[in-house]
Amino acid sequence: MPDNALEKAENLKFEMAERITALEADLTEARAELARAERFISEYHAFMSGDTPPESLEEESPEVVTPARKRPRNPPKEKVAELSVEIIRERGEPIPRDDLYEALDERGLHIEGKDPRMVLSTMLWRQPETVVRLKRGGYWPANDPLPEGEELAARAASE
């Protein structure tokens, strides 16, 4: 008999890792926007005062936080979920994340990031009305009857 508490903890660990990845990407984007706004404000004040900005407008002041990397532009999560459902229905069986990632890539839908497969998981996790993750692994269309013997994976308690 499987240990239900351990299984729940493993599911929670997976879900929290997905959330952390998404939040880190959001934080990186927010830092980039902050730096952009700070540069604009500095340039605006210099322009309005008639002063020549120091050195070059392209150089950043020391107090500006520059993100280590810029968040890649990925397709909308809705499009990713819709194409995922199409692929799953064509195969007629649940598809594990790595296989689904490869199938999406083969169809020209490219997902980028530090860990692209985790980005895919996060995108699908944010579309529970379109696609769900199954307890034994793999993704399935949310509105289709579950395959024989399958159950939904637990989602974080905060949802």
NORMO-V91160 format. One record per residue. N is the residue number from 1. D_FIRST is the distance of its C-alpha to the first C-alpha in whole Angstrom. Layout:
N	D_FIRST
N	D_FIRST
This chain:
1	0
2	4
3	7
4	9
5	12
6	12
7	12
8	14
9	16
10	16
11	17
12	20
13	21
14	22
15	24
16	26
17	27
18	28
19	30
20	31
21	33
22	34
23	36
24	37
25	39
26	40
27	42
28	43
29	45
30	46
31	48
32	50
33	51
34	52
35	54
36	56
37	57
38	58
39	60
40	61
41	63
42	64
43	66
44	67
45	69
46	70
47	72
48	73
49	75
50	76
51	75
52	74
53	70
54	70
55	70
56	68
57	66
58	63
59	63
60	60
61	61
62	59
63	57
64	56
65	52
66	51
67	48
68	47
69	46
70	46
71	43
72	43
73	44
74	41
75	41
76	41
77	37
78	38
79	39
80	36
81	34
82	36
83	36
84	33
85	32
86	35
87	33
88	30
89	32
90	34
91	31
92	29
93	25
94	24
95	25
96	24
97	26
98	28
99	29
100	30
101	32
102	34
103	34
104	36
105	38
106	39
107	40
108	42
109	40
110	40
111	38
112	39
113	38
114	37
115	34
116	34
117	31
118	30
119	33
120	32
121	28
122	30
123	33
124	30
125	28
126	31
127	32
128	29
129	31
130	32
131	28
132	25
133	22
134	19
135	15
136	15
137	18
138	22
139	24
140	25
141	28
142	28
143	30
144	28
145	26
146	22
147	22
148	19
149	16
150	16
151	16
152	18
153	17
154	18
155	22
156	23
157	24
158	28
159	28
